[in-house]
Amino acid sequence: MTYNKQLRSCDDDIHSYDIQQLRSYDDDIHSYDKQQLRSCDDDIHSYDIQQLRLCDDDIHSYDIQ
């Protein structure tokens, strides 16, 4: 019985460790992906908008002149 208890507690430790590891690992990947995607997306949009606006401003100022 004591031996069985040992096995069970050992098993519990392994499972809880695995679950924790997996969960934290998964969270890291997701948060990393989201951050990467978001920052990449933000850069692209702000770059596009700036470029477009600058280009547009140049055209308009050229037209006006």
Phi and psi in radians as a Rosetta constraint file:
Dihedral C 1 N 2 CA 2 C 2 CIRCULARHARMONIC -1.083 0.35
Dihedral N 2 CA 2 C 2 N 3 CIRCULARHARMONIC -0.655 0.35
Dihedral C 2 N 3 CA 3 C 3 CIRCULARHARMONIC -1.122 0.35
Dihedral N 3 CA 3 C 3 N 4 CIRCULARHARMONIC -0.751 0.35
Dihedral C 3 N 4 CA 4 C 4 CIRCULARHARMONIC -1.065 0.35
Dihedral N 4 CA 4 C 4 N 5 CIRCULARHARMONIC -0.720 0.35
Dihedral C 4 N 5 CA 5 C 5 CIRCULARHARMONIC -1.053 0.35
Dihedral N 5 CA 5 C 5 N 6 CIRCULARHARMONIC -0.774 0.35
Dihedral C 5 N 6 CA 6 C 6 CIRCULARHARMONIC -0.983 0.35
Dihedral N 6 CA 6 C 6 N 7 CIRCULARHARMONIC -0.867 0.35
Dihedral C 6 N 7 CA 7 C 7 CIRCULARHARMONIC -1.004 0.35
Dihedral N 7 CA 7 C 7 N 8 CIRCULARHARMONIC -0.810 0.35
Dihedral C 7 N 8 CA 8 C 8 CIRCULARHARMONIC -1.093 0.35
Dihedral N 8 CA 8 C 8 N 9 CIRCULARHARMONIC -0.809 0.35
Dihedral C 8 N 9 CA 9 C 9 CIRCULARHARMONIC -1.158 0.35
Dihedral N 9 CA 9 C 9 N 10 CIRCULARHARMONIC -0.668 0.35
Dihedral C 9 N 10 CA 10 C 10 CIRCULARHARMONIC -1.079 0.35
Dihedral N 10 CA 10 C 10 N 11 CIRCULARHARMONIC -0.797 0.35
Dihedral C 10 N 11 CA 11 C 11 CIRCULARHARMONIC -1.065 0.35
Dihedral N 11 CA 11 C 11 N 12 CIRCULARHARMONIC -0.764 0.35
Dihedral C 11 N 12 CA 12 C 12 CIRCULARHARMONIC -1.049 0.35
Dihedral N 12 CA 12 C 12 N 13 CIRCULARHARMONIC -0.774 0.35
Dihedral C 12 N 13 CA 13 C 13 CIRCULARHARMONIC -1.042 0.35
Dihedral N 13 CA 13 C 13 N 14 CIRCULARHARMONIC -0.801 0.35
Dihedral C 13 N 14 CA 14 C 14 CIRCULARHARMONIC -1.059 0.35
Dihedral N 14 CA 14 C 14 N 15 CIRCULARHARMONIC -0.837 0.35
Dihedral C 14 N 15 CA 15 C 15 CIRCULARHARMONIC -1.091 0.35
Dihedral N 15 CA 15 C 15 N 16 CIRCULARHARMONIC -0.842 0.35
Dihedral C 15 N 16 CA 16 C 16 CIRCULARHARMONIC -1.116 0.35
Dihedral N 16 CA 16 C 16 N 17 CIRCULARHARMONIC -0.631 0.35
Dihedral C 16 N 17 CA 17 C 17 CIRCULARHARMONIC -1.132 0.35
Dihedral N 17 CA 17 C 17 N 18 CIRCULARHARMONIC -0.843 0.35
Dihedral C 17 N 18 CA 18 C 18 CIRCULARHARMONIC -1.000 0.35
Dihedral N 18 CA 18 C 18 N 19 CIRCULARHARMONIC -0.858 0.35
Dihedral C 18 N 19 CA 19 C 19 CIRCULARHARMONIC -1.050 0.35
Dihedral N 19 CA 19 C 19 N 20 CIRCULARHARMONIC -0.805 0.35
Dihedral C 19 N 20 CA 20 C 20 CIRCULARHARMONIC -1.053 0.35
Dihedral N 20 CA 20 C 20 N 21 CIRCULARHARMONIC -0.882 0.35
Dihedral C 20 N 21 CA 21 C 21 CIRCULARHARMONIC -0.964 0.35
Dihedral N 21 CA 21 C 21 N 22 CIRCULARHARMONIC -0.904 0.35
Dihedral C 21 N 22 CA 22 C 22 CIRCULARHARMONIC -1.031 0.35
Dihedral N 22 CA 22 C 22 N 23 CIRCULARHARMONIC -0.817 0.35
Dihedral C 22 N 23 CA 23 C 23 CIRCULARHARMONIC -1.096 0.35
Dihedral N 23 CA 23 C 23 N 24 CIRCULARHARMONIC -0.849 0.35
Dihedral C 23 N 24 CA 24 C 24 CIRCULARHARMONIC -1.161 0.35
Dihedral N 24 CA 24 C 24 N 25 CIRCULARHARMONIC -0.644 0.35
Dihedral C 24 N 25 CA 25 C 25 CIRCULARHARMONIC -1.113 0.35
Dihedral N 25 CA 25 C 25 N 26 CIRCULARHARMONIC -0.805 0.35
Dihedral C 25 N 26 CA 26 C 26 CIRCULARHARMONIC -1.059 0.35
Dihedral N 26 CA 26 C 26 N 27 CIRCULARHARMONIC -0.780 0.35
Dihedral C 26 N 27 CA 27 C 27 CIRCULARHARMONIC -1.062 0.35
Dihedral N 27 CA 27 C 27 N 28 CIRCULARHARMONIC -0.760 0.35
Dihedral C 27 N 28 CA 28 C 28 CIRCULARHARMONIC -1.046 0.35
Dihedral N 28 CA 28 C 28 N 29 CIRCULARHARMONIC -0.811 0.35
Dihedral C 28 N 29 CA 29 C 29 CIRCULARHARMONIC -1.075 0.35
Dihedral N 29 CA 29 C 29 N 30 CIRCULARHARMONIC -0.849 0.35
Dihedral C 29 N 30 CA 30 C 30 CIRCULARHARMONIC -1.090 0.35
Dihedral N 30 CA 30 C 30 N 31 CIRCULARHARMONIC -0.839 0.35
Dihedral C 30 N 31 CA 31 C 31 CIRCULARHARMONIC -1.143 0.35
Dihedral N 31 CA 31 C 31 N 32 CIRCULARHARMONIC -0.629 0.35
Dihedral C 31 N 32 CA 32 C 32 CIRCULARHARMONIC -1.137 0.35
Dihedral N 32 CA 32 C 32 N 33 CIRCULARHARMONIC -0.859 0.35
Dihedral C 32 N 33 CA 33 C 33 CIRCULARHARMONIC -0.994 0.35
Dihedral N 33 CA 33 C 33 N 34 CIRCULARHARMONIC -0.859 0.35
Dihedral C 33 N 34 CA 34 C 34 CIRCULARHARMONIC -1.060 0.35
Dihedral N 34 CA 34 C 34 N 35 CIRCULARHARMONIC -0.805 0.35
Dihedral C 34 N 35 CA 35 C 35 CIRCULARHARMONIC -1.052 0.35
Dihedral N 35 CA 35 C 35 N 36 CIRCULARHARMONIC -0.876 0.35
Dihedral C 35 N 36 CA 36 C 36 CIRCULARHARMONIC -0.976 0.35
Dihedral N 36 CA 36 C 36 N 37 CIRCULARHARMONIC -0.892 0.35
Dihedral C 36 N 37 CA 37 C 37 CIRCULARHARMONIC -1.048 0.35
Dihedral N 37 CA 37 C 37 N 38 CIRCULARHARMONIC -0.832 0.35
Dihedral C 37 N 38 CA 38 C 38 CIRCULARHARMONIC -1.097 0.35
Dihedral N 38 CA 38 C 38 N 39 CIRCULARHARMONIC -0.839 0.35
Dihedral C 38 N 39 CA 39 C 39 CIRCULARHARMONIC -1.153 0.35
Dihedral N 39 CA 39 C 39 N 40 CIRCULARHARMONIC -0.675 0.35
Dihedral C 39 N 40 CA 40 C 40 CIRCULARHARMONIC -1.104 0.35
Dihedral N 40 CA 40 C 40 N 41 CIRCULARHARMONIC -0.815 0.35
Dihedral C 40 N 41 CA 41 C 41 CIRCULARHARMONIC -1.070 0.35
Dihedral N 41 CA 41 C 41 N 42 CIRCULARHARMONIC -0.791 0.35
Dihedral C 41 N 42 CA 42 C 42 CIRCULARHARMONIC -1.053 0.35
Dihedral N 42 CA 42 C 42 N 43 CIRCULARHARMONIC -0.779 0.35
Dihedral C 42 N 43 CA 43 C 43 CIRCULARHARMONIC -1.059 0.35
Dihedral N 43 CA 43 C 43 N 44 CIRCULARHARMONIC -0.808 0.35
Dihedral C 43 N 44 CA 44 C 44 CIRCULARHARMONIC -1.076 0.35
Dihedral N 44 CA 44 C 44 N 45 CIRCULARHARMONIC -0.863 0.35
Dihedral C 44 N 45 CA 45 C 45 CIRCULARHARMONIC -1.085 0.35
Dihedral N 45 CA 45 C 45 N 46 CIRCULARHARMONIC -0.853 0.35
Dihedral C 45 N 46 CA 46 C 46 CIRCULARHARMONIC -1.122 0.35
Dihedral N 46 CA 46 C 46 N 47 CIRCULARHARMONIC -0.629 0.35
Dihedral C 46 N 47 CA 47 C 47 CIRCULARHARMONIC -1.147 0.35
Dihedral N 47 CA 47 C 47 N 48 CIRCULARHARMONIC -0.846 0.35
Dihedral C 47 N 48 CA 48 C 48 CIRCULARHARMONIC -1.006 0.35
Dihedral N 48 CA 48 C 48 N 49 CIRCULARHARMONIC -0.875 0.35
Dihedral C 48 N 49 CA 49 C 49 CIRCULARHARMONIC -1.059 0.35
Dihedral N 49 CA 49 C 49 N 50 CIRCULARHARMONIC -0.795 0.35
Dihedral C 49 N 50 CA 50 C 50 CIRCULARHARMONIC -1.052 0.35
Dihedral N 50 CA 50 C 50 N 51 CIRCULARHARMONIC -0.886 0.35
Dihedral C 50 N 51 CA 51 C 51 CIRCULARHARMONIC -0.994 0.35
Dihedral N 51 CA 51 C 51 N 52 CIRCULARHARMONIC -0.871 0.35
Dihedral C 51 N 52 CA 52 C 52 CIRCULARHARMONIC -1.039 0.35
Dihedral N 52 CA 52 C 52 N 53 CIRCULARHARMONIC -0.819 0.35
Dihedral C 52 N 53 CA 53 C 53 CIRCULARHARMONIC -1.106 0.35
Dihedral N 53 CA 53 C 53 N 54 CIRCULARHARMONIC -0.811 0.35
Dihedral C 53 N 54 CA 54 C 54 CIRCULARHARMONIC -1.044 0.35
Dihedral N 54 CA 54 C 54 N 55 CIRCULARHARMONIC -0.832 0.35
Dihedral C 54 N 55 CA 55 C 55 CIRCULARHARMONIC -1.056 0.35
Dihedral N 55 CA 55 C 55 N 56 CIRCULARHARMONIC -0.813 0.35
Dihedral C 55 N 56 CA 56 C 56 CIRCULARHARMONIC -1.071 0.35
Dihedral N 56 CA 56 C 56 N 57 CIRCULARHARMONIC -0.790 0.35
Dihedral C 56 N 57 CA 57 C 57 CIRCULARHARMONIC -1.064 0.35
Dihedral N 57 CA 57 C 57 N 58 CIRCULARHARMONIC -0.762 0.35
Dihedral C 57 N 58 CA 58 C 58 CIRCULARHARMONIC -1.057 0.35
Dihedral N 58 CA 58 C 58 N 59 CIRCULARHARMONIC -0.794 0.35
Dihedral C 58 N 59 CA 59 C 59 CIRCULARHARMONIC -1.074 0.35
Dihedral N 59 CA 59 C 59 N 60 CIRCULARHARMONIC -0.831 0.35
Dihedral C 59 N 60 CA 60 C 60 CIRCULARHARMONIC -1.103 0.35
Dihedral N 60 CA 60 C 60 N 61 CIRCULARHARMONIC -0.805 0.35
Dihedral C 60 N 61 CA 61 C 61 CIRCULARHARMONIC -1.132 0.35
Dihedral N 61 CA 61 C 61 N 62 CIRCULARHARMONIC -0.582 0.35
Dihedral C 61 N 62 CA 62 C 62 CIRCULARHARMONIC -1.162 0.35
Dihedral N 62 CA 62 C 62 N 63 CIRCULARHARMONIC -0.792 0.35
Dihedral C 62 N 63 CA 63 C 63 CIRCULARHARMONIC -1.018 0.35
Dihedral N 63 CA 63 C 63 N 64 CIRCULARHARMONIC -0.814 0.35
Dihedral C 63 N 64 CA 64 C 64 CIRCULARHARMONIC -1.094 0.35
Dihedral N 64 CA 64 C 64 N 65 CIRCULARHARMONIC -0.770 0.35
